[in-house]
Amino acid sequence: MRQNPDHAFGKVPKKLQEHYGIEMPVSTIRTVTENHGQQMNSQRESSTLPVVTGCQQQIVEIDGCMLPIVTTRTDKGV
């Protein structure tokens, strides 16, 4: 049985209202998400990552805001 494509986006309007106080229809959320996915896919296809040796250790964390912040060091570290 095939589900309605909007089913995956059905809970998003409630979460947006709860967390940010904004109202948005499911159709808009789906359109924005699909457009973002298409942009990500086209960027992935057009970019290449450099092949270099990486660092020995990378420490990463993210908080609840889902906005990643990266800080780098110029020294060799310990």
All heavy atoms as a GROMACS GRO file, in nm:
protein
  606
    1MET      N    1   0.084  -0.118   0.000
    1MET     CA    2   0.000   0.000   0.000
    1MET      C    3   0.089   0.125   0.000
    1MET      O    4   0.177   0.140   0.083
    1MET     CB    5  -0.090  -0.002   0.124
    1MET     CG    6  -0.186   0.114   0.128
    1MET     SD    7  -0.310   0.095   0.255
    1MET     CE    8  -0.234   0.187   0.385
    2ARG      N    9   0.065   0.214  -0.092
    2ARG     CA   10   0.144   0.337  -0.102
    2ARG      C   11   0.080   0.448  -0.020
    2ARG      O   12  -0.041   0.470  -0.028
    2ARG     CB   13   0.152   0.378  -0.249
    2ARG     CG   14   0.248   0.488  -0.272
    2ARG     CD   15   0.275   0.505  -0.418
    2ARG     NE   16   0.378   0.606  -0.432
    2ARG     CZ   17   0.399   0.673  -0.541
    2ARG    NH1   18   0.328   0.650  -0.647
    2ARG    NH2   19   0.493   0.764  -0.546
    3GLN      N   20   0.163   0.518   0.059
    3GLN     CA   21   0.110   0.623   0.144
    3GLN      C   22   0.108   0.757   0.071
    3GLN      O   23   0.180   0.777  -0.026
    3GLN     CB   24   0.195   0.638   0.269
    3GLN     CG   25   0.183   0.520   0.363
    3GLN     CD   26   0.257   0.546   0.493
    3GLN    OE1   27   0.311   0.652   0.515
    3GLN    NE2   28   0.259   0.446   0.579
    4ASN      N   29   0.028   0.847   0.120
    4ASN     CA   30   0.021   0.982   0.066
    4ASN      C   31   0.155   1.051   0.090
    4ASN      O   32   0.207   1.047   0.201
    4ASN     CB   33  -0.091   1.057   0.140
    4ASN     CG   34  -0.109   1.200   0.092
    4ASN    OD1   35  -0.022   1.258   0.031
    4ASN    ND2   36  -0.224   1.254   0.123
    5PRO      N   37   0.217   1.114  -0.013
    5PRO     CA   38   0.347   1.179   0.004
    5PRO      C   39   0.347   1.288   0.111
    5PRO      O   40   0.449   1.317   0.171
    5PRO     CB   41   0.378   1.239  -0.133
    5PRO     CG   42   0.277   1.186  -0.226
    5PRO     CD   43   0.167   1.125  -0.148
    6ASP      N   44   0.229   1.349   0.135
    6ASP     CA   45   0.221   1.455   0.237
    6ASP      C   46   0.223   1.399   0.379
    6ASP      O   47   0.240   1.473   0.474
    6ASP     CB   48   0.097   1.540   0.218
    6ASP     CG   49   0.109   1.633   0.099
    6ASP    OD1   50   0.223   1.666   0.062
    6ASP    OD2   51   0.005   1.672   0.043
    7HIS      N   52   0.209   1.267   0.393
    7HIS     CA   53   0.205   1.206   0.526
    7HIS      C   54   0.333   1.237   0.605
    7HIS      O   55   0.326   1.268   0.724
    7HIS     CB   56   0.186   1.055   0.513
    7HIS     CG   57   0.185   0.984   0.645
    7HIS    ND1   58   0.079   0.992   0.732
    7HIS    CD2   59   0.278   0.907   0.706
    7HIS    CE1   60   0.106   0.922   0.840
    7HIS    NE2   61   0.226   0.869   0.828
    8ALA      N   62   0.449   1.233   0.541
    8ALA     CA   63   0.576   1.258   0.610
    8ALA      C   64   0.586   1.403   0.659
    8ALA      O   65   0.657   1.432   0.754
    8ALA     CB   66   0.692   1.227   0.517
    9PHE      N   67   0.515   1.493   0.594
    9PHE     CA   68   0.522   1.634   0.630
    9PHE      C   69   0.407   1.677   0.721
    9PHE      O   70   0.401   1.791   0.764
    9PHE     CB   71   0.520   1.720   0.503
    9PHE     CG   72   0.635   1.693   0.412
    9PHE    CD1   73   0.620   1.611   0.302
    9PHE    CD2   74   0.759   1.749   0.436
    9PHE    CE1   75   0.726   1.586   0.217
    9PHE    CE2   76   0.866   1.724   0.353
    9PHE     CZ   77   0.849   1.642   0.243
   10GLY      N   78   0.316   1.587   0.751
   10GLY     CA   79   0.193   1.619   0.822
   10GLY      C   80   0.209   1.677   0.961
   10GLY      O   81   0.126   1.756   1.006
   11LYS      N   82   0.314   1.639   1.032
   11LYS     CA   83   0.333   1.686   1.169
   11LYS      C   84   0.411   1.817   1.177
   11LYS      O   85   0.418   1.880   1.282
   11LYS     CB   86   0.404   1.580   1.252
   11LYS     CG   87   0.324   1.453   1.268
   11LYS     CD   88   0.399   1.350   1.349
   11LYS     CE   89   0.318   1.223   1.360
   11LYS     NZ   90   0.389   1.121   1.436
   12VAL      N   91   0.470   1.858   1.067
   12VAL     CA   92   0.557   1.976   1.068
   12VAL      C   93   0.483   2.105   1.103
   12VAL      O   94   0.533   2.184   1.183
   12VAL     CB   95   0.633   1.990   0.933
   12VAL    CG1   96   0.717   2.115   0.931
   12VAL    CG2   97   0.718   1.866   0.910
   13PRO      N   98   0.362   2.132   1.048
   13PRO     CA   99   0.294   2.257   1.085
   13PRO      C  100   0.273   2.273   1.235
   13PRO      O  101   0.291   2.382   1.290
   13PRO     CB  102   0.161   2.249   1.010
   13PRO     CG  103   0.190   2.161   0.894
   13PRO     CD  104   0.288   2.059   0.945
   14LYS      N  105   0.239   2.164   1.303
   14LYS     CA  106   0.218   2.171   1.448
   14LYS      C  107   0.350   2.205   1.519
   14LYS      O  108   0.352   2.284   1.612
   14LYS     CB  109   0.163   2.037   1.498
   14LYS     CG  110   0.134   2.038   1.646
   14LYS     CD  111   0.077   1.905   1.691
   14LYS     CE  112   0.055   1.907   1.842
   14LYS     NZ  113   0.008   1.779   1.892
   15LYS      N  114   0.461   2.144   1.474
   15LYS     CA  115   0.591   2.171   1.535
   15LYS      C  116   0.633   2.316   1.511
   15LYS      O  117   0.688   2.380   1.600
   15LYS     CB  118   0.698   2.076   1.480
   15LYS     CG  119   0.673   1.932   1.513
   15LYS     CD  120   0.700   1.905   1.658
   15LYS     CE  121   0.686   1.758   1.688
   15LYS     NZ  122   0.710   1.727   1.828
   16LEU      N  123   0.611   2.367   1.389
   16LEU     CA  124   0.645   2.507   1.361
   16LEU      C  125   0.566   2.602   1.451
   16LEU      O  126   0.619   2.700   1.502
   16LEU     CB  127   0.619   2.540   1.214
   16LEU     CG  128   0.717   2.485   1.113
   16LEU    CD1  129   0.670   2.512   0.971
   16LEU    CD2  130   0.856   2.543   1.134
   17GLN      N  131   0.437   2.572   1.469
   17GLN     CA  132   0.353   2.655   1.554
   17GLN      C  133   0.400   2.647   1.700
   17GLN      O  134   0.414   2.748   1.767
   17GLN     CB  135   0.207   2.610   1.544
   17GLN     CG  136   0.112   2.689   1.630
   17GLN     CD  137   0.102   2.834   1.588
   17GLN    OE1  138   0.099   2.866   1.471
   17GLN    NE2  139   0.098   2.924   1.684
   18GLU      N  140   0.430   2.526   1.744
   18GLU     CA  141   0.473   2.504   1.882
   18GLU      C  142   0.606   2.572   1.913
   18GLU      O  143   0.622   2.636   2.015
   18GLU     CB  144   0.484   2.354   1.907
   18GLU     CG  145   0.530   2.315   2.046
   18GLU     CD  146   0.548   2.164   2.059
   18GLU    OE1  147   0.492   2.088   1.978
   18GLU    OE2  148   0.617   2.123   2.153
   19HIS      N  149   0.704   2.557   1.824
   19HIS     CA  150   0.839   2.605   1.852
   19HIS      C  151   0.864   2.749   1.809
   19HIS      O  152   0.943   2.820   1.872
   19HIS     CB  153   0.942   2.514   1.785
   19HIS     CG  154   0.946   2.376   1.844
   19HIS    ND1  155   1.009   2.348   1.963
   19HIS    CD2  156   0.892   2.260   1.802
   19HIS    CE1  157   0.995   2.221   1.991
   19HIS    NE2  158   0.925   2.164   1.895
   20TYR      N  159   0.801   2.792   1.699
   20TYR     CA  160   0.832   2.923   1.644
   20TYR      C  161   0.712   3.016   1.634
   20TYR      O  162   0.726   3.132   1.596
   20TYR     CB  163   0.897   2.908   1.506
   20TYR     CG  164   1.021   2.822   1.510
   20TYR    CD1  165   1.020   2.692   1.460
   20TYR    CD2  166   1.139   2.869   1.567
   20TYR    CE1  167   1.133   2.612   1.464
   20TYR    CE2  168   1.253   2.790   1.572
   20TYR     CZ  169   1.248   2.661   1.520
   20TYR     OH  170   1.360   2.583   1.526
   21GLY      N  171   0.593   2.966   1.661
   21GLY     CA  172   0.474   3.050   1.657
   21GLY      C  173   0.432   3.090   1.517
   21GLY      O  174   0.366   3.193   1.500
   22ILE      N  175   0.468   3.012   1.416
   22ILE     CA  176   0.429   3.046   1.279
   22ILE      C  177   0.340   2.936   1.221
   22ILE      O  178   0.347   2.821   1.263
   22ILE     CB  179   0.551   3.067   1.186
   22ILE    CG1  180   0.638   2.941   1.179
   22ILE    CG2  181   0.633   3.184   1.231
   22ILE    CD1  182   0.750   2.951   1.079
   23GLU      N  183   0.254   2.977   1.128
   23GLU     CA  184   0.166   2.883   1.060
   23GLU      C  185   0.212   2.868   0.917
   23GLU      O  186   0.245   2.967   0.850
   23GLU     CB  187   0.022   2.933   1.064
   23GLU     CG  188  -0.037   2.938   1.203
   23GLU     CD  189  -0.182   2.986   1.202
   23GLU    OE1  190  -0.247   2.980   1.096
   23GLU    OE2  191  -0.227   3.030   1.308
   24MET      N  192   0.215   2.744   0.869
   24MET     CA  193   0.255   2.718   0.732
   24MET      C  194   0.185   2.591   0.685
   24MET      O  195   0.184   2.491   0.756
   24MET     CB  196   0.407   2.700   0.724
   24MET     CG  197   0.462   2.696   0.584
   24MET     SD  198   0.642   2.689   0.580
   24MET     CE  199   0.686   2.844   0.655
   25PRO      N  200   0.126   2.593   0.565
   25PRO     CA  201   0.058   2.474   0.516
   25PRO      C  202   0.156   2.363   0.478
   25PRO      O  203   0.272   2.389   0.443
   25PRO     CB  204  -0.020   2.523   0.394
   25PRO     CG  205   0.047   2.648   0.353
   25PRO     CD  206   0.112   2.707   0.475
   26VAL      N  207   0.109   2.240   0.485
   26VAL     CA  208   0.191   2.124   0.452
   26VAL      C  209   0.246   2.134   0.310
   26VAL      O  210   0.362   2.100   0.286
   26VAL     CB  211   0.109   1.993   0.469
   26VAL    CG1  212   0.186   1.873   0.418
   26VAL    CG2  213   0.070   1.974   0.613
   27SER      N  214   0.167   2.185   0.216
   27SER     CA  215   0.212   2.194   0.077
   27SER      C  216   0.334   2.285   0.063
   27SER      O  217   0.425   2.255  -0.014
   27SER     CB  218   0.099   2.244  -0.013
   27SER     OG  219   0.054   2.371   0.030
   28THR      N  220   0.338   2.394   0.138
   28THR     CA  221   0.453   2.485   0.134
   28THR      C  222   0.576   2.418   0.193
   28THR      O  223   0.686   2.428   0.138
   28THR     CB  224   0.421   2.615   0.210
   28THR    OG1  225   0.307   2.676   0.151
   28THR    CG2  226   0.538   2.711   0.207
   29ILE      N  227   0.558   2.350   0.304
   29ILE     CA  228   0.669   2.280   0.369
   29ILE      C  229   0.728   2.175   0.275
   29ILE      O  230   0.850   2.165   0.259
   29ILE     CB  231   0.622   2.216   0.501
   29ILE    CG1  232   0.582   2.325   0.600
   29ILE    CG2  233   0.729   2.125   0.560
   29ILE    CD1  234   0.499   2.279   0.716
   30ARG      N  235   0.641   2.102   0.209
   30ARG     CA  236   0.687   1.999   0.115
   30ARG      C  237   0.762   2.062  -0.002
   30ARG      O  238   0.869   2.015  -0.042
   30ARG     CB  239   0.568   1.919   0.065
   30ARG     CG  240   0.608   1.812  -0.033
   30ARG     CD  241   0.489   1.732  -0.078
   30ARG     NE  242   0.532   1.635  -0.178
   30ARG     CZ  243   0.452   1.559  -0.247
   30ARG    NH1  244   0.322   1.566  -0.225
   30ARG    NH2  245   0.498   1.476  -0.336
   31THR      N  246   0.709   2.170  -0.058
   31THR     CA  247   0.773   2.237  -0.172
   31THR      C  248   0.910   2.290  -0.135
   31THR      O  249   1.008   2.269  -0.208
   31THR     CB  250   0.684   2.352  -0.223
   31THR    OG1  251   0.558   2.298  -0.264
   31THR    CG2  252   0.749   2.423  -0.340
   32VAL      N  253   0.921   2.357  -0.021
   32VAL     CA  254   1.049   2.412   0.024
   32VAL      C  255   1.150   2.300   0.047
   32VAL      O  256   1.266   2.308   0.006
   32VAL     CB  257   1.030   2.497   0.153
   32VAL    CG1  258   1.163   2.532   0.215
   32VAL    CG2  259   0.951   2.623   0.122
   33THR      N  260   1.106   2.192   0.111
   33THR     CA  261   1.195   2.079   0.140
   33THR      C  262   1.244   2.014   0.010
   33THR      O  263   1.363   1.984  -0.004
   33THR     CB  264   1.124   1.975   0.228
   33THR    OG1  265   1.080   2.039   0.348
   33THR    CG2  266   1.216   1.860   0.263
   34GLU      N  267   1.154   1.992  -0.084
   34GLU     CA  268   1.194   1.930  -0.210
   34GLU      C  269   1.288   2.020  -0.291
   34GLU      O  270   1.384   1.972  -0.351
   34GLU     CB  271   1.070   1.894  -0.292
   34GLU     CG  272   0.994   1.776  -0.231
   34GLU     CD  273   0.865   1.744  -0.304
   34GLU    OE1  274   0.818   1.827  -0.384
   34GLU    OE2  275   0.812   1.635  -0.278
   35ASN      N  276   1.262   2.151  -0.291
   35ASN     CA  277   1.352   2.244  -0.360
   35ASN      C  278   1.491   2.243  -0.297
   35ASN      O  279   1.592   2.244  -0.366
   35ASN     CB  280   1.295   2.385  -0.361
   35ASN     CG  281   1.178   2.401  -0.455
   35ASN    OD1  282   1.159   2.321  -0.546
   35ASN    ND2  283   1.098   2.502  -0.432
   36HIS      N  284   1.495   2.241  -0.165
   36HIS     CA  285   1.623   2.236  -0.094
   36HIS      C  286   1.698   2.108  -0.129
   36HIS      O  287   1.818   2.110  -0.155
   36HIS     CB  288   1.598   2.245   0.056
   36HIS     CG  289   1.723   2.243   0.137
   36HIS    ND1  290   1.815   2.344   0.136
   36HIS    CD2  291   1.772   2.149   0.222
   36HIS    CE1  292   1.916   2.312   0.215
   36HIS    NE2  293   1.892   2.195   0.269
   37GLY      N  294   1.626   1.997  -0.134
   37GLY     CA  295   1.688   1.869  -0.170
   37GLY      C  296   1.744   1.871  -0.311
   37GLY      O  297   1.853   1.820  -0.336
   38GLN      N  298   1.672   1.932  -0.404
   38GLN     CA  299   1.720   1.943  -0.542
   38GLN      C  300   1.847   2.028  -0.549
   38GLN      O  301   1.942   1.994  -0.621
   38GLN     CB  302   1.612   2.002  -0.633
   38GLN     CG  303   1.498   1.907  -0.660
   38GLN     CD  304   1.384   1.974  -0.736
   38GLN    OE1  305   1.381   2.096  -0.754
   38GLN    NE2  306   1.289   1.894  -0.779
   39GLN      N  307   1.850   2.138  -0.474
   39GLN     CA  308   1.969   2.224  -0.471
   39GLN      C  309   2.088   2.149  -0.412
   39GLN      O  310   2.200   2.158  -0.463
   39GLN     CB  311   1.941   2.351  -0.393
   39GLN     CG  312   1.847   2.445  -0.462
   39GLN     CD  313   1.810   2.565  -0.375
   39GLN    OE1  314   1.866   2.584  -0.267
   39GLN    NE2  315   1.717   2.645  -0.422
   40MET      N  316   2.064   2.075  -0.305
   40MET     CA  317   2.172   1.998  -0.243
   40MET      C  318   2.226   1.893  -0.340
   40MET      O  319   2.347   1.874  -0.352
   40MET     CB  320   2.123   1.930  -0.115
   40MET     CG  321   2.099   2.025  -0.001
   40MET     SD  322   2.030   1.943   0.144
   40MET     CE  323   2.159   1.826   0.182
   41ASN      N  324   2.136   1.827  -0.412
   41ASN     CA  325   2.178   1.725  -0.506
   41ASN      C  326   2.260   1.784  -0.621
   41ASN      O  327   2.363   1.729  -0.659
   41ASN     CB  328   2.056   1.651  -0.561
   41ASN     CG  329   2.094   1.528  -0.639
   41ASN    OD1  330   2.184   1.455  -0.597
   41ASN    ND2  331   2.027   1.504  -0.749
   42SER      N  332   2.218   1.899  -0.673
   42SER     CA  333   2.293   1.960  -0.783
   42SER      C  334   2.430   2.010  -0.735
   42SER      O  335   2.528   2.002  -0.809
   42SER     CB  336   2.214   2.073  -0.848
   42SER     OG  337   2.196   2.180  -0.759
   43GLN      N  338   2.439   2.059  -0.613
   43GLN     CA  339   2.568   2.103  -0.559
   43GLN      C  340   2.660   1.983  -0.537
   43GLN      O  341   2.779   1.989  -0.563
   43GLN     CB  342   2.550   2.178  -0.428
   43GLN     CG  343   2.490   2.315  -0.446
   43GLN     CD  344   2.466   2.385  -0.314
   43GLN    OE1  345   2.509   2.340  -0.208
   43GLN    NE2  346   2.395   2.497  -0.318
   44ARG      N  347   2.604   1.872  -0.491
   44ARG     CA  348   2.683   1.752  -0.469
   44ARG      C  349   2.741   1.702  -0.600
   44ARG      O  350   2.856   1.662  -0.607
   44ARG     CB  351   2.597   1.643  -0.405
   44ARG     CG  352   2.673   1.514  -0.377
   44ARG     CD  353   2.582   1.407  -0.317
   44ARG     NE  354   2.467   1.378  -0.399
   44ARG     CZ  355   2.465   1.287  -0.496
   44ARG    NH1  356   2.572   1.217  -0.524
   44ARG    NH2  357   2.356   1.266  -0.566
   45GLU      N  358   2.662   1.706  -0.704
   45GLU     CA  359   2.707   1.657  -0.834
   45GLU      C  360   2.814   1.747  -0.895
   45GLU      O  361   2.899   1.702  -0.969
   45GLU     CB  362   2.588   1.644  -0.930
   45GLU     CG  363   2.493   1.533  -0.891
   45GLU     CD  364   2.365   1.532  -0.974
   45GLU    OE1  365   2.344   1.626  -1.054
   45GLU    OE2  366   2.286   1.438  -0.958
   46SER      N  367   2.810   1.878  -0.863
   46SER     CA  368   2.903   1.972  -0.926
   46SER      C  369   3.028   1.999  -0.843
   46SER      O  370   3.116   2.070  -0.886
   46SER     CB  371   2.832   2.105  -0.955
   46SER     OG  372   2.796   2.168  -0.834
   47SER      N  373   3.035   1.945  -0.723
   47SER     CA  374   3.152   1.973  -0.639
   47SER      C  375   3.232   1.845  -0.615
   47SER      O  376   3.180   1.735  -0.616
   47SER     CB  377   3.108   2.032  -0.505
   47SER     OG  378   3.037   1.937  -0.431
   48THR      N  379   3.360   1.866  -0.595
   48THR     CA  380   3.447   1.754  -0.559
   48THR      C  381   3.524   1.793  -0.434
   48THR      O  382   3.567   1.908  -0.419
   48THR     CB  383   3.546   1.721  -0.672
   48THR    OG1  384   3.621   1.838  -0.703
   48THR    CG2  385   3.474   1.674  -0.797
   49LEU      N  386   3.540   1.699  -0.348
   49LEU     CA  387   3.615   1.723  -0.226
   49LEU      C  388   3.763   1.695  -0.252
   49LEU      O  389   3.797   1.600  -0.322
   49LEU     CB  390   3.564   1.634  -0.113
   49LEU     CG  391   3.420   1.658  -0.069
   49LEU    CD1  392   3.378   1.554   0.033
   49LEU    CD2  393   3.404   1.798  -0.013
   50PRO      N  394   3.849   1.776  -0.195
   50PRO     CA  395   3.993   1.751  -0.214
   50PRO      C  396   4.033   1.622  -0.142
   50PRO      O  397   3.980   1.590  -0.036
   50PRO     CB  398   4.059   1.872  -0.149
   50PRO     CG  399   3.958   1.925  -0.053
   50PRO     CD  400   3.824   1.892  -0.111
   51VAL      N  401   4.123   1.550  -0.203
   51VAL     CA  402   4.174   1.428  -0.141
   51VAL      C  403   4.306   1.463  -0.074
   51VAL      O  404   4.409   1.478  -0.138
   51VAL     CB  405   4.194   1.317  -0.247
   51VAL    CG1  406   4.249   1.191  -0.182
   51VAL    CG2  407   4.065   1.290  -0.319
   52VAL      N  408   4.300   1.482   0.056
   52VAL     CA  409   4.418   1.514   0.137
   52VAL      C  410   4.411   1.434   0.265
   52VAL      O  411   4.305   1.386   0.305
   52VAL     CB  412   4.426   1.665   0.172
   52VAL    CG1  413   4.443   1.748   0.048
   52VAL    CG2  414   4.303   1.710   0.247
   53THR      N  415   4.525   1.420   0.330
   53THR     CA  416   4.524   1.352   0.459
   53THR      C  417   4.456   1.442   0.560
   53THR      O  418   4.476   1.564   0.561
   53THR     CB  419   4.666   1.317   0.504
   53THR    OG1  420   4.742   1.438   0.509
   53THR    CG2  421   4.731   1.220   0.408
   54GLY      N  422   4.374   1.384   0.643
   54GLY     CA  423   4.298   1.463   0.739
   54GLY      C  424   4.368   1.477   0.872
   54GLY      O  425   4.484   1.442   0.888
   55CYS      N  426   4.297   1.530   0.965
   55CYS     CA  427   4.351   1.548   1.099
   55CYS      C  428   4.344   1.415   1.174
   55CYS      O  429   4.269   1.325   1.138
   55CYS     CB  430   4.275   1.656   1.173
   55CYS     SG  431   4.100   1.621   1.195
   56GLN      N  432   4.420   1.405   1.280
   56GLN     CA  433   4.419   1.281   1.359
   56GLN      C  434   4.291   1.268   1.440
   56GLN      O  435   4.242   1.159   1.462
   56GLN     CB  436   4.540   1.278   1.452
   56GLN     CG  437   4.670   1.259   1.378
   56GLN     CD  438   4.788   1.253   1.475
   56GLN    OE1  439   4.775   1.280   1.594
   56GLN    NE2  440   4.904   1.217   1.423
   57GLN      N  441   4.236   1.381   1.483
   57GLN     CA  442   4.116   1.376   1.566
   57GLN      C  443   4.032   1.498   1.536
   57GLN      O  444   4.084   1.609   1.524
   57GLN     CB  445   4.154   1.375   1.714
   57GLN     CG  446   4.033   1.366   1.805
   57GLN     CD  447   4.075   1.365   1.951
   57GLN    OE1  448   4.176   1.422   1.988
   57GLN    NE2  449   3.996   1.300   2.034
   58GLN      N  450   3.900   1.478   1.526
   58GLN     CA  451   3.808   1.588   1.504
   58GLN      C  452   3.698   1.576   1.608
   58GLN      O  453   3.636   1.470   1.622
   58GLN     CB  454   3.749   1.581   1.363
   58GLN     CG  455   3.657   1.696   1.333
   58GLN     CD  456   3.608   1.693   1.189
   58GLN    OE1  457   3.631   1.597   1.116
   58GLN    NE2  458   3.542   1.797   1.148
   59ILE      N  459   3.675   1.684   1.682
   59ILE     CA  460   3.573   1.684   1.785
   59ILE      C  461   3.457   1.770   1.735
   59ILE      O  462   3.477   1.886   1.698
   59ILE     CB  463   3.627   1.739   1.918
   59ILE    CG1  464   3.743   1.651   1.965
   59ILE    CG2  465   3.516   1.745   2.022
   59ILE    CD1  466   3.818   1.705   2.084
   60VAL      N  467   3.338   1.714   1.734
   60VAL     CA  468   3.222   1.783   1.679
   60VAL      C  469   3.109   1.775   1.780
   60VAL      O  470   3.089   1.674   1.845
   60VAL     CB  471   3.178   1.715   1.546
   60VAL    CG1  472   3.056   1.783   1.489
   60VAL    CG2  473   3.291   1.713   1.446
   61GLU      N  474   3.033   1.883   1.791
   61GLU     CA  475   2.912   1.880   1.872
   61GLU      C  476   2.811   1.974   1.811
   61GLU      O  477   2.844   2.061   1.733
   61GLU     CB  478   2.940   1.918   2.018
   61GLU     CG  479   2.970   2.065   2.040
   61GLU     CD  480   2.990   2.099   2.187
   61GLU    OE1  481   3.101   2.079   2.236
   61GLU    OE2  482   2.893   2.144   2.249
   62ILE      N  483   2.684   1.950   1.842
   62ILE     CA  484   2.579   2.037   1.793
   62ILE      C  485   2.477   2.052   1.904
   62ILE      O  486   2.449   1.958   1.978
   62ILE     CB  487   2.517   1.980   1.663
   62ILE    CG1  488   2.425   2.081   1.599
   62ILE    CG2  489   2.447   1.850   1.688
   62ILE    CD1  490   2.395   2.052   1.453
   63ASP      N  491   2.423   2.172   1.917
   63ASP     CA  492   2.322   2.194   2.021
   63ASP      C  493   2.183   2.182   1.959
   63ASP      O  494   2.169   2.150   1.841
   63ASP     CB  495   2.343   2.328   2.091
   63ASP     CG  496   2.325   2.446   1.998
   63ASP    OD1  497   2.283   2.426   1.884
   63ASP    OD2  498   2.354   2.558   2.040
   64GLY      N  499   2.082   2.208   2.035
   64GLY     CA  500   1.946   2.190   1.989
   64GLY      C  501   1.899   2.283   1.879
   64GLY      O  502   1.796   2.260   1.818
   65CYS      N  503   1.974   2.390   1.850
   65CYS     CA  504   1.928   2.485   1.749
   65CYS      C  505   1.955   2.434   1.608
   65CYS      O  506   1.908   2.492   1.511
   65CYS     CB  507   1.990   2.622   1.769
   65CYS     SG  508   2.163   2.632   1.719
   66MET      N  509   2.033   2.329   1.594
   66MET     CA  510   2.064   2.269   1.464
   66MET      C  511   2.142   2.363   1.372
   66MET      O  512   2.140   2.351   1.252
   66MET     CB  513   1.937   2.221   1.392
   66MET     CG  514   1.858   2.119   1.471
   66MET     SD  515   1.951   1.968   1.505
   66MET     CE  516   1.954   1.896   1.344
   67LEU      N  517   2.213   2.459   1.430
   67LEU     CA  518   2.297   2.550   1.354
   67LEU      C  519   2.441   2.516   1.384
   67LEU      O  520   2.494   2.552   1.489
   67LEU     CB  521   2.267   2.696   1.391
   67LEU     CG  522   2.348   2.802   1.322
   67LEU    CD1  523   2.319   2.802   1.173
   67LEU    CD2  524   2.320   2.937   1.381
   68PRO      N  525   2.509   2.442   1.296
   68PRO     CA  526   2.646   2.402   1.326
   68PRO      C  527   2.742   2.520   1.326
   68PRO      O  528   2.735   2.607   1.241
   68PRO     CB  529   2.682   2.304   1.215
   68PRO     CG  530   2.570   2.304   1.120
   68PRO     CD  531   2.461   2.391   1.172
   69ILE      N  532   2.831   2.522   1.423
   69ILE     CA  533   2.934   2.625   1.432
   69ILE      C  534   3.068   2.553   1.432
   69ILE      O  535   3.090   2.460   1.509
   69ILE     CB  536   2.919   2.708   1.561
   69ILE    CG1  537   2.784   2.780   1.560
   69ILE    CG2  538   3.034   2.807   1.575
   69ILE    CD1  539   2.750   2.850   1.688
   70VAL      N  540   3.157   2.596   1.344
   70VAL     CA  541   3.287   2.531   1.331
   70VAL      C  542   3.396   2.629   1.370
   70VAL      O  543   3.398   2.742   1.322
   70VAL     CB  544   3.311   2.483   1.186
   70VAL    CG1  545   3.448   2.422   1.171
   70VAL    CG2  546   3.202   2.386   1.144
   71THR      N  547   3.483   2.587   1.458
   71THR     CA  548   3.601   2.666   1.490
   71THR      C  549   3.725   2.583   1.455
   71THR      O  550   3.727   2.462   1.478
   71THR     CB  551   3.605   2.704   1.640
   71THR    OG1  552   3.577   2.590   1.718
   71THR    CG2  553   3.506   2.813   1.672
   72THR      N  554   3.822   2.648   1.398
   72THR     CA  555   3.942   2.576   1.356
   72THR      C  556   4.063   2.632   1.428
   72THR      O  557   4.063   2.746   1.474
   72THR     CB  558   3.962   2.589   1.205
   72THR    OG1  559   3.972   2.728   1.170
   72THR    CG2  560   3.848   2.528   1.129
   73ARG      N  561   4.166   2.551   1.436
   73ARG     CA  562   4.293   2.593   1.497
   73ARG      C  563   4.398   2.597   1.389
   73ARG      O  564   4.399   2.516   1.297
   73ARG     CB  565   4.333   2.492   1.605
   73ARG     CG  566   4.241   2.494   1.724
   73ARG     CD  567   4.271   2.383   1.820
   73ARG     NE  568   4.413   2.374   1.857
   73ARG     CZ  569   4.458   2.301   1.956
   73ARG    NH1  570   4.375   2.229   2.027
   73ARG    NH2  571   4.588   2.297   1.983
   74THR      N  572   4.489   2.692   1.402
   74THR     CA  573   4.597   2.700   1.305
   74THR      C  574   4.724   2.631   1.356
   74THR      O  575   4.810   2.598   1.276
   74THR     CB  576   4.631   2.848   1.273
   74THR    OG1  577   4.660   2.916   1.394
   74THR    CG2  578   4.513   2.913   1.204
   75ASP      N  579   4.731   2.607   1.488
   75ASP     CA  580   4.848   2.538   1.540
   75ASP      C  581   4.832   2.387   1.522
   75ASP      O  582   4.726   2.339   1.482
   75ASP     CB  583   4.872   2.572   1.688
   75ASP     CG  584   4.756   2.526   1.775
   75ASP    OD1  585   4.645   2.507   1.723
   75ASP    OD2  586   4.777   2.511   1.896
   76LYS      N  587   4.935   2.312   1.550
   76LYS     CA  588   4.931   2.168   1.528
   76LYS      C  589   4.854   2.095   1.638
   76LYS      O  590   4.820   1.979   1.624
   76LYS     CB  591   5.072   2.112   1.518
   76LYS     CG  592   5.142   2.163   1.395
   76LYS     CD  593   5.265   2.082   1.368
   76LYS     CE  594   5.334   2.143   1.248
   76LYS     NZ  595   5.356   2.050   1.145
   77GLY      N  596   4.826   2.163   1.748
   77GLY     CA  597   4.753   2.099   1.857
   77GLY      C  598   4.843   2.003   1.933
   77GLY      O  599   4.962   1.994   1.911
   78VAL      N  600   4.782   1.933   2.023
   78VAL     CA  601   4.858   1.839   2.105
   78VAL      C  602   4.812   1.698   2.080
   78VAL      O  603   4.700   1.670   2.062
   78VAL     CB  604   4.844   1.871   2.255
   78VAL    CG1  605   4.940   1.788   2.336
   78VAL    CG2  606   4.861   2.017   2.282
   0.00000   0.00000   0.00000
